[in-house]
Amino acid sequence: MGLQERHKIMIKNIVLLLVTVVAAAGIIAALRQYDQKKEYIEETRKLQAAQEKYMQEAFSRIEANLARIREHEGLIHHNLTNVESGGEKAPEERIQNEIDIIEQLLNENNSLISSLNQQLDDKDKRIAGYQRTEKDLRKKLDEYKTEVARLVAEKDKIQQDLNEVMQVREQLVVRVNELDQDLAERSARIEQQNQQLMEKELELNTGYYVIGTYKSLKDRKILEKEGGFLGINQVKILSNELDPGQLHRIDTRVVTEIPVDARHCEIITDQDPSSYQLIDHQGRVEAIRITDPSRFWEKTRYLVIVVRDNNSELADAR
């Protein structure tokens, strides 16, 4: 074999080797591209799955928030229609609390919708519906806030009216107390005046009488004699030292009969004889009956009756 022929064979082998190496390199590159594409497809699948899961969770969260919003809307309507319902908080406070919760839920939904819009190129009908719902809910919230403001203003007006009523009531209480005190003072004065009138009337209608022998009346310094000569024609009169406390006190409007029970009696004081009668019984003067009280007591409020049952008493009386 010649040199030229061997040279051709060697070149042929080299070319064959190069073709083999290139083919092997191409196969290796193709295998590597296949693995990379497989990894990309797997990552894309995982990303799509994660995105789908996030979207489903976001949709579920939005739906749950909408359900809670409807629940709190019901509470707002209840508080608006039942402003007198019990509880520690006022109706406007309870409504404002529900509004705050709804606003938090709407803000959360808005964030979720914005996040979904960033991940999706095309806005589907579901997201558009959520956006319309959010817009309607925010409009309702504005209406609720207006209603709360109205309730607060109405409550403030009622409180102001109540304060004015309480102020007027306090003024009335003070006035009533003043009137009660004035009435009590007037009643006390009237009572005192009535008492004084009763005492004065009783005093004007009070009479005093005493019955006894001349000697006993003289000894008690109720009677004495004056005038006459040597004991003759002396007149029996009331003593200047007379003590009304020794006489019987009577109401001349009530007492119309004075018991005597003696054989003889003589009225020393200045009573009108036509205003009384002597009541006799079995030869004794049983009583003095007053037939005309006004005339009987007209000249004097004292009645002194001298009685005697025997001659010695008659001698004393002379």
C-alpha positions in Angstrom: 0.0 0.0 0.0 1.4 3.3 -1.0 1.9 6.4 1.1 -0.8 8.3 -0.6 -3.3 5.6 -0.1 -2.5 5.4 3.6 -2.9 9.2 3.8 -6.3 9.0 2.3 -7.3 6.3 4.8 -6.1 8.4 7.7 -8.0 11.4 6.5 -11.1 9.3 6.1 -10.8 8.0 9.6 -10.3 11.5 11.0 -13.4 12.7 9.2 -15.3 9.7 10.4 -14.2 10.4 14.0 -15.2 14.1 13.6 -18.6 13.1 12.3 -19.0 10.7 15.2 -18.0 13.4 17.7 -20.3 15.9 16.2 -23.1 13.4 16.1 -22.5 12.5 19.7 -22.4 16.2 20.7 -25.7 16.8 18.9 -27.3 13.9 20.6 -26.0 15.2 24.0 -27.3 18.7 23.2 -30.6 17.3 22.1 -30.9 15.3 25.3 -30.0 18.3 27.3 -32.6 20.5 25.6 -35.2 17.8 26.1 -34.4 17.7 29.9 -34.6 21.5 30.0 -37.8 21.6 28.2 -39.2 18.9 30.5 -38.1 20.9 33.5 -39.7 24.1 32.1 -42.9 22.2 31.3 -43.0 20.9 34.9 -42.3 24.3 36.4 -44.9 25.9 34.2 -47.4 23.2 35.3 -46.6 23.8 38.9 -46.8 27.6 38.4 -50.2 27.2 36.7 -51.4 24.9 39.4 -50.2 27.4 42.1 -51.9 30.2 40.2 -55.1 28.2 39.9 -55.0 27.3 43.6 -54.4 31.0 44.5 -57.3 32.1 42.2 -59.6 29.5 43.7 -58.6 30.5 47.2 -59.0 34.2 46.3 -62.5 33.5 44.8 -63.5 31.5 47.9 -62.2 34.3 50.1 -64.1 36.9 48.1 -67.3 34.8 48.3 -66.9 34.3 52.0 -66.3 38.0 52.5 -69.4 38.8 50.5 -71.4 36.4 52.6 -70.1 38.1 55.8 -70.9 41.5 54.3 -74.5 40.4 53.6 -74.7 39.2 57.2 -73.5 42.5 58.6 -75.9 44.3 56.2 -78.7 42.4 57.9 -77.5 43.6 61.3 -77.4 47.2 60.0 -81.0 47.0 58.8 -82.0 45.4 62.1 -80.3 48.3 64.1 -81.9 50.9 61.8 -85.4 49.5 62.2 -85.0 48.6 65.9 -83.4 51.7 67.4 -84.9 51.0 70.8 -83.4 47.4 71.0 -81.5 46.7 74.2 -77.7 46.4 74.5 -74.8 48.2 76.1 -74.1 50.2 72.8 -76.3 52.8 71.2 -77.9 52.0 67.8 -75.6 54.3 65.9 -72.5 52.8 67.6 -73.7 49.3 66.7 -74.3 50.4 63.1 -70.9 52.1 62.9 -69.3 48.9 64.1 -71.0 46.9 61.3 -70.0 49.6 58.8 -66.3 49.3 59.9 -66.4 45.5 59.5 -67.9 45.8 56.0 -65.3 48.3 55.0 -62.5 46.0 56.2 -64.1 43.1 54.2 -64.5 45.3 51.1 -60.9 46.5 51.4 -59.8 42.9 51.6 -61.9 41.9 48.5 -60.5 44.9 46.7 -56.9 43.8 47.4 -57.8 40.3 46.3 -59.4 41.5 43.0 -56.4 43.8 42.3 -54.1 40.8 42.9 -56.1 38.7 40.5 -56.1 41.4 37.9 -52.3 41.6 38.0 -52.1 37.8 37.4 -54.7 37.6 34.6 -54.4 39.3 31.2 -58.1 39.1 30.5 -60.7 40.1 33.1 -63.3 37.4 33.3 -66.9 37.9 34.1 -66.5 36.7 37.6 -64.0 39.4 38.5 -66.1 42.0 36.8 -69.1 40.9 38.9 -67.1 41.2 42.0 -66.1 44.7 41.1 -69.8 45.7 40.4 -70.7 44.2 43.8 -68.0 46.1 45.5 -69.2 49.3 43.9 -72.8 48.7 45.0 -71.7 47.8 48.5 -69.6 51.0 48.8 -72.7 53.0 47.7 -74.7 51.3 50.4 -72.0 52.0 52.9 -72.2 55.7 52.0 -76.0 55.5 52.6 -75.4 53.7 55.9 -72.9 56.4 57.0 -75.4 59.1 56.1 -78.1 57.3 58.2 -75.7 57.0 61.1 -74.9 60.7 60.9 -78.7 61.4 60.9 -79.1 59.1 64.0 -76.3 60.9 65.8 -77.7 64.3 65.0 -81.1 63.2 66.1 -79.7 61.7 69.3 -77.8 64.9 70.0 -81.0 66.9 69.4 -83.0 64.6 71.8 -80.2 64.8 74.3 -80.3 68.6 74.1 -84.1 68.6 74.5 -83.7 66.3 77.4 -81.1 68.6 79.0 -83.5 71.5 78.6 -86.3 69.5 80.0 -84.2 68.5 83.0 -83.1 72.1 83.5 -86.8 73.2 83.5 -87.6 70.4 85.8 -84.9 71.4 88.2 -86.2 75.0 88.1 -89.8 73.7 88.7 -88.6 71.6 91.6 -86.9 74.6 93.1 -90.0 76.7 92.6 -92.2 74.0 94.0 -90.0 73.7 97.1 -90.2 77.5 97.5 -94.0 77.4 97.1 -94.2 74.4 99.6 -92.1 76.4 102.1 -94.2 79.5 101.5 -97.3 77.4 101.9 -96.0 75.8 105.1 -95.2 79.2 106.5 -98.6 80.6 105.6 -100.3 77.5 107.0 -98.3 77.9 110.2 -99.3 81.6 110.4 -102.9 80.7 109.6 -102.9 78.0 112.2 -101.4 80.4 114.7 -104.0 83.0 113.8 -106.7 80.4 114.1 -105.4 79.3 117.4 -105.2 82.9 118.6 -108.8 83.5 117.3 -110.0 80.4 119.1 -108.2 81.4 122.3 -109.6 84.9 121.9 -113.1 83.6 121.2 -112.8 81.2 124.1 -111.6 84.0 126.3 -114.6 86.2 125.2 -116.9 83.3 125.9 -115.3 82.3 129.2 -117.3 82.8 132.4 -116.3 82.2 136.0 -118.7 81.2 138.8 -118.4 80.2 142.4 -121.0 79.1 145.0 -120.6 79.3 148.7 -121.7 80.9 152.0 -120.8 84.5 152.5 -118.3 83.5 155.2 -116.5 81.0 153.0 -116.4 83.4 150.1 -115.1 86.2 152.4 -112.5 84.0 153.9 -111.3 83.1 150.4 -111.2 86.9 149.6 -113.8 86.6 146.9 -116.4 88.8 148.6 -116.3 91.8 150.9 -118.7 94.5 152.1 -118.6 98.2 151.7 -120.8 101.2 152.5 -123.4 101.5 155.2 -123.2 102.8 158.8 -122.3 100.7 161.7 -122.6 97.6 159.7 -126.1 98.6 158.4 -127.0 98.6 154.7 -123.6 97.3 153.7 -123.4 96.0 150.1 -121.6 92.8 149.2 -119.2 93.2 146.3 -116.3 91.3 144.7 -113.1 91.7 146.5 -110.2 93.6 145.0 -108.0 90.6 145.8 -110.2 88.2 143.8 -108.2 85.4 142.3 -110.0 83.9 139.2 -108.2 80.7 139.8 -110.5 80.0 142.8 -113.6 80.2 140.5 -115.0 77.5 138.2 -114.2 78.3 134.6 -116.9 77.6 132.0 -117.7 78.1 128.3 -120.8 80.4 128.4 -121.9 79.1 124.9 -122.2 75.6 126.3 -123.1 75.9 130.0 -126.7 77.0 130.5 -127.4 75.6 134.0 -125.5 76.1 137.2 -126.1 73.6 140.1 -126.9 75.2 143.5 -128.7 72.8 145.8 -129.4 75.2 148.7 -132.5 76.4 150.6 -131.7 80.0 149.7 -129.3 81.6 147.2 -128.5 85.1 146.1 -126.6 86.3 143.0 -124.2 88.9 144.1 -122.8 89.9 140.7 -124.6 92.1 138.2 -126.6 89.6 136.2 -129.9 90.7 134.5 -132.7 89.0 136.5 -134.7 88.5 133.3 -131.9 86.3 131.8 -132.2 83.4 134.3 -134.6 81.3 136.4 -134.2 79.7 139.8 -135.2 76.0 139.6 -136.9 74.9 142.8 -137.3 71.4 144.0 -138.9 70.4 147.3 -138.2 73.8 148.9 -134.6 74.0 147.7 -133.0 75.9 144.9 -131.8 73.1 142.8 -130.1 75.2 140.0 -129.9 78.4 138.2 -131.0 78.1 134.5 -129.6 80.7 132.1 -132.4 81.5 129.6 -130.6 84.4 127.8 -126.8 83.8 127.9 -125.9 87.0 126.0 -127.8 89.2 128.5 -126.8 87.0 131.4 -123.0 87.6 130.8 -123.3 91.0 129.2 -122.2 93.1 132.2 -119.8 90.8 133.9 -118.0 87.5 133.3 -118.2 86.6 136.9 -121.1 84.9 138.7 -121.0 84.7 142.5 -123.8 82.9 144.2 -124.1 83.2 148.0 -126.1 80.3 149.5 -127.4 79.7 153.1 -129.2 76.8 154.7 -129.6 78.1 158.3 -130.0 81.3 160.3 -126.4 81.6 161.3 -125.4 81.9 157.7 -128.1 84.5 157.3 -126.6 86.5 160.1 -123.2 86.3 158.5 -124.6 87.6 155.2 -126.1 90.7 156.8 
